[in-house]
Amino acid sequence: MVPLPYGTMENVPFMIADYPRAIVHFDGDAFFTSVEQALRPELRGKPIVTGKERGIIACASYEAKALGIKRGIPLFQARKICPALIILPDDYETYGLYSKRMFNIMRTFTPQVEEYSVDEGFADITGLRRVHRCTYEEIARRMQAEVHKQLGLTVSVGLSLSKSLAKICSKFRKPAGFTAVPGNYIHILLQKTPLATVWGFGPSSVNLLQKMGLQTAYDFAVKPEAWAAKLLNKPGREIWNELRGNSVWKVSTEEKTTFGTIMKSKTFTPATDDRAFVYAKLVRNVESAFMKARRYQLRAGALGVVLRHQDFRHDGMEARLSRPTSATLEVMPFIKELFGQVFRAGSRYRATMIVLGRLENDSSEQGDLFEDRLKLESLRRITFAVDSINRKFGKHTVCSAATLYLKDKELNDRDVAPPRREVALPGETARQRLGIPRLEIAC
């Protein structure tokens, strides 16, 4: 970026010191496919995608993106674009191992690292220039270089005064990009940033701001703070401050334990009109969702059931429970009733989804005068026993009878397991795995 001439500084509405805070955002470049290429060198430079088991592209390498193949499009469309496309199943176990290693590398530079998602995060390096004996820009470049050296992956890095600005910077040049914007040049960055790319602005907010005559992040940042707060409430005030370099969203090192909702979805192929099969898939999602709720000691007060048609249309229905619960068995009658109202005979479905809403902490439970305490205690004990067995022998070892229907499903080419699952290392089981990826070298 080229700084403004000193003679035009009167046009700059706000000026900040270079780095009152130094926040780094690092974003893995096509993370899933990059991991595959790191483990299988013969795939480097070739168009590859993951998502074979879903029928939809989960991640596309940059070689595939150059051909117009993007995440979210069906595989049959991708094959038409590139007949030589290499399609792989998602290996989430290995991606998780690489993700953990990437964040550990970042922690060698600063203890204040936030794992935002499997392939991106934030790091606060404020005050560490003396420790590392170099500038903030050099620290960030070292972090980027170390990930590539140790893992064979590229990450795009942004450095600025707040999480929002750092995220904008990392998206500015991809892949393997590096953009550092100190405080006295953030107005230039904001002038080049469309509203739609600002972290925190959804489509509705962007449409509203555009109707107000705004086009860029700079247009929003030069407005008065009270104007932003009145139009978009608390989120508007926070984004306004973040864009002006006032760090509001702190880099959090704590594991996420609070959720507004819990959602579990599963795509299956080929699409089917088999009622029992679709219901079994939904029940499996329900079991997984409530397992997660219990892991974080949460109870759900509302349920949402969604079925996705073959043509990607959605049908859904939600219901509010009379009392919040974390017991799978307690909600199954409601799930069955909702499914019966949503399912349409003759329609072909390709995915099911369950959403748990109105979540609250398990410790906040208060008994009702007229509820059946003996029945609830029995459900609690059954749930505890099921969780104990599943933790020892594997997820879904003990499951709802409806899901037994899935065992009779005929396998197809999309049911192939990723390479790491095909070969167990000595001592490994389906549930207990060593934290070691599998490197494949063609001889």
Steps between C-alpha positions, in 0.01 A plus 500: 500500500618853419459752787332832438730799447547706814335797328165316489478400866220751556274255311567225756223499766690298760865431572639235734848403612663221300415207731329578830405132468644248257251231397583224251239304305622184326285312252592164345492504120259231372580320824349156440648455153831651611527236771429229244770639273746522790442132583494384138763694304381352167182710537683830503421724207191297407132599527362315801190537718372337818142401581466172316286352778260796491452543128582869542839668493623582850831651391667565164870543437614819331570301185131399499386853585687630199268285285187646661444216748391633838383376836135402524435391142393139431769258390327413174522864395867514597572192287345670199732798549807281549476130408850443646397641838632296796222447756589392855296421811533744790752383759394714796720306741816592312385858439449534873854376568646755260282773648620422851861510385446831319363666814782355709750661263328835552522453877878481478489870410227615742285329764199708399359297208132453416384196301219657298444198275688193383705703248509855633573687819626816665816580695573804716870588473476840670815579700703209362740700284756506780464125561550405135738790428320600181201700376140381510510448124806277534338297779191440285714399201695255717173342615392459138837357393512254790163345409620446144833360615360250751170401336548570130187718505454863403302745708397854417579745777357838591644737761327809633353667809185291555357158415269647237780690325737202519236274342450748216878509448539121479230482230666776300759280330448124471652246489814534715434871530632741760344841569596724791315826555609726789269758653602795286401315180176321595294762313659379175410138579141596584461692175587180310267278706140443384237480772424136415851391602489658846490241777164530676300651214244254363302543177218686679738747662682557172173567315392743770829691493498515122153651512650764727751583226800310641721278282825437687618435854648850495155651435375326813801582719482875435143517625445605866503215752151592619372468142645147467357396837155638421486325162652161594485504881784342700653303206517821297681683780749214543575470127538878476763497775678197357529662158645817653770298675342492846532135604162394642505126424783361709706199398356222715713201596211310661329206332149580383246368751196716428272456202191682376394186314633154426451367149578161350451424132584205280487470123450155349521370147324405291185695588219276621127494570538216754317633807669264746846585369448878511357473852797290611738767370309767690506299822877453464533879477283540809722261696814689395349839581397399851839337560657839433246675721578269790874539443463872564237449772222665301128432468280581201166675529414487130543260208515558126479226235606570140493267198683595181354388167704371208466841332636671816163634614442484875195406705510550875304540819589599853343452841558638847528247782302529821825459692864517389674163480827333404358146483469356150226256597284777642479686167458203266115514502519866392760420232278227359199733492693783332647261245153366418377850425802600289560180299319480166445153351647473150747785553868416476722631779874546518561636851351532848568762764417549868534833681495532878397847617426696817805344663563548869748371755421163653568634849209743472237223501201558729241233565136545413234419758304269266779325305574129538827509692539120504475484122745788454749342738470172310573681170797673658649169615442333163666793323799485735539126437478542121761779502734289715480203262543715189804674646662163562404309187434770241239756402155351427594155637174527692248676281131539426336198336393715205864549396559124468339539157820672385701179537312347207586791270676394181843660477608701197817672386426799722517286814873446457696587814794744489847339491567570869197285592584213268819400681506490881834545672598248771280546807239714323127434507212670320457727803852533639740649247858620512554863408714412198409572136575248226756611244473331161801489271462356151782259416 
